[in-house]
Amino acid sequence: MKDKLQRFLFEDKDIRGETVQLDESWTKILSHHEYPPIIQQYLGEMMAATVLLAATLKIEGSLSIQASGNGKINLLITECRNNLSIRAIAKYNKKEFTQDEQQFKQHSNQQAEETADLSTLLAKGSLVITIEQTNGQRYQGIVQIKGNSIATMLENHLLQSEQLKTKIFLASSSHKSAGLLLQELPHQDEAIHNEDWNEMSLLADTLTQNEILSLDGKEITYRLFNEYDIRQFDPEPVQFECTCSQEKVSKMLLSLDYQEAKNIIHQSEFIEVACEFCNQQYRFDELDISEIFSEQQKPTLH
């Protein structure tokens, strides 16, 4: 199982943890779009974080993270459902990225890194965390994008909104996205808990990005916490899965006026809709449109 979430629990401390490795599911996401390396990095980090956060919830539904702004990157969206199926997409200014790549070859690495800072790329952007339950309940939290660390932004959000101390470590490449999460549990003795939390946090801080990408989840927990009593739970598979369907696209077409849909058919012979996440093509001809609008009040056509 290459793509998996691994939960673990400290037996004598009020702390839990998770690791996630995304290999085939991550490369599947990237196979649908050609993203510049810096977008692959940030989108991959967001994807790993989304899985880690979704796994902390006990709901039927999904958790998504959306970063949007007015810079060279317009939008990053990652989504994980409670069955650990994932998808992601990025939208960006291709022309400006091409110009940047040419400039990077002529300038220092430091200048390139400053230009590739997430807050610069998104330009006054925000990070929106959305939890949608199948029963219709919806929760949203908004985080201002500052600096370059998605992990730090999410840690601060959880501390402010949920009053939960959380440590998140993320890494991403063109072939793998991975991460580690530590989170405190309800506790009685504040002094002892703070001592435990600080100790585990210091150990986790020694983890390098190379280790996050190269080590298995169990290898990471052993590397960091082998001197402590830890309970490892069975790994859970993660897979790429898009939620688009013919039925959903058909419902979306109902937002069109019936006459407008008929006009498009008369001009182009069919209406074609492509899913932005997986590039699946959905094509509707005149008969399809008539069936979709069959339950609607159709105007008299002349």
N, C-alpha and C positions, 0 to 999 in steps of 0.2 A: 504494500500500500504506500505509494509515493506521496499522494495528496491526502493529508490527514491532520486532524486536530487531536492533540493529546492533553488531557486534563490531569492535574496532579494536586495533591493536598498535603500540607505539612501536618503530620499526626499530632504534634505537641505544640503547634503554633496556630494562631487564628489568621492563617494566610493560605490562599489558594493560588493556583497558577495554570497557565495554558501555553502550549507551543503549537505553532501551525507551520506546515510546509506545503507549499503549492508548487507543483512541478508541471504535470500534464495539463491541469486546469488553467494554470497561468499562461503557458505557451499556447493553449487553445484560444484564450482571450486575445493574445497578441497576434495570432494568426489571421484574425479578421481585419486588422488595421496595421498600417505601417507607422509606428510612432517613433519620434526622435528619442534617443537614449534617456534624456532627462525626464521626458514624460513617462517613459517606461518605469523609471525609478520611482517617481512620485505616485503614479497610479498603482504600481505594485505594492508600495508601502501602505497606501490607503486600503488596498484589497486585503492584505494580511491583517491590518488593524480592524477592518470590518468583520472579518471572520472571528477574531479574538473577542470583540465586543459583543457580537451576536451570540456567541457561545456562553456569555455570562447571563443571558436572559432566559427566562423560562416562559416563553410565549409561543403561540402559533402565529406566524407571520414573518416579517422581514425587518432587517436593519440595513439602512443605507447611509452612506456618507457622500455629500456633494460639496465640492469646492468650486466656487464660481467667482469670476472677476472680470475686469475690463482690460486685461493685459494680453500678452502673447498666448497665454492659456486662457480659454474662455470657460471651460467646464471639465471637471473630473467627477465621475460618478462610479461608485462601487456599491454592490448590493449582495447581501447574504441572507438566505432564508433559513428557517429553523431546521430544514433537512440538510443544511450545509451545502446547498447548491449556490453557486456564485456567478456573477457577471459584472462587467465593467466597461466603461467607455470614456474617451477623452475627446474634446474638441479644442482646436487650437488654430492659430494663424500660421499656415504653412509657409507663406511667403516670408514672414519675419523670421521664422526658425531657419529657413535656408540662408538668409542673410547672416544670422547669428553664427551658423556653422562656418561660414567663410571668414567671419571676423575672429572666431576662436583660434583659427589656424595662424593668425597674425599677432595675437596677443598672449599675455601670460596666462598660466592656469588660474592664478588668483583673480584676474579680471573676468575670466570665463565663469568661475564659480560665483562671483558677485552678480553677474548677469543672469545666472541660472537659479538665483535664490527664489524660493517659492512665492514669497510675498511680492517680489518684483514681477515675476511671471504672471501672477494673477491680478496684480495692481488693485489695491483696495478691496481684496476679495474677502469672502467669508466661508466658513466651513459649517454646513448644516447637517446635523445628525437626525435622522428620521426613523422612528420605530412605528411600523404599521402592523396592527394585529388583524387577523382574519375576521374578528367580530366588529371591525370598523373603527376601533379606538386608534388614535394616532397621537404620537408625541414628537415634538421637535425641539432641538436645542441648537443654538447658533453660537459659533465661536469665531472671533475675529482672527484672521490669518496674520500672524506675526512671525518673522524669521523663517526658518528653514525646516523646522522639525514638526512633522505631523504628530509624532508620538507625544511631544511636550504639550501641544495644543489639546490633544485628547485627554491627557493626564489632568491638565488644569480644568478642563470642562467637567470631568467626573468628580473632581474634588469640590468644585463649586456647586454643581447641580445635585450630586448624589451624596456628597460628604464622604466619599470613598477614596482612600489613598490607593493609587494605582501606578504601577511602573510598566511602561510599554517600550519594547525594543523591536525595531523594524529594519529589514534589509530587503533589497530587490535588485534583480538583474534581468537580463533578457531571457533567462531560462528558469528562474526561480524567484519566488516571493515567500518570505518567511518572517516569523515574529515570535516574541515571548511576552507574556503578560503576567504580572504579579498583582494581586489585589487583596486588600485586607478583608477579613470577615468580622462579624459582630464579636465583641470581646468584653470581658469584665474588668480586668486589671489594665488600666491605661498605661501605667509605667512599664510593666513587663511587655505589653504589646508593642509599645513604641521602641523598646530595646530590640525586640525580635524583628520588627519591621525595618529598622535602620540596618541591622546586621544582614538581613536577606537582600536589602536594596544595594548595599555596598558590594556584596558578592555578585549580584546581577549586573552591576555596573562594569564589571571586569569582562563581560561578554563582548566580543568584537563582531563587527558586521560579517567578516569572513566566516566566523564560527557559526553565526546564525544561518548562513547560506550553505555551509558545508556539513554541519552536524545534524544528525537525527534528533527528534524531540527528546527521546530518552537519554541520548548522549549529552544534550545540553543540560538537562537537569542533573545528570551525574557529574558533569564537568563543574557545575556551580555548587550543588548542594549534596554531594556524596557523603558528607559527614552527618547528615540529618535524616530523621525518619520520615520518609515520603511515601505516600500511597499513589501509585500510578494507575490510572483508569485505562480501560481498553481504548485504543485509538479509534477515532470516528472518521469515515471517509468524507472527503470534500471533492466536489465535482463541478465542472462548468455546466450550466444549464440555463438556457434563456427561457423566459416565460412568455415569449411572443407566441401567437397562434392565429389561425385563420379567423377564429371566432372573435378574438380581441380586436383584430384589425377591422373586421366587419362592423363591430360596435363603434369603433373610432370613425368609420366612414359615415355613420349616422349623424355626425356633427355637421356634415355637408348638407346643403339644401338638395332635395331630390333633383330639381331641374339643373342645378350646378353639376351634379354627378353625371346626369345624362349628357350635358354639354361636353364634359371631358371625354366621355365615351365616344361621342360623335366625332370629336376632333382627333383622338388618339387610338380609338378602337378598344382601349381598355384602360383601367386605372391600376397603376403599379405602385406598391408600397414596399419599402425595404426597411427591415428592422435595423436600427442603428447599432445594436449590441452584437448581433450575430450575422448580419448581412443577408438573412433569409428574405427571399423575394416572395411577395404575395401579389397575385394578379387577379383582377376582377373584370369580367366582360359585361355586356349589357344584361345578359340573363342573370348574372350574379347580383348586379346592382338592383334589378327588379325584385329579386328574392329578398335582398337585405331590407329594402324599403317596403316590402309587402305588407307589413303590419302598420305602416305609417299612412297617414292621410295623403294620398297622392293628388297633386293638382291636375286639372284637365290640360292636356298638352294640345297645342294647335299646330 
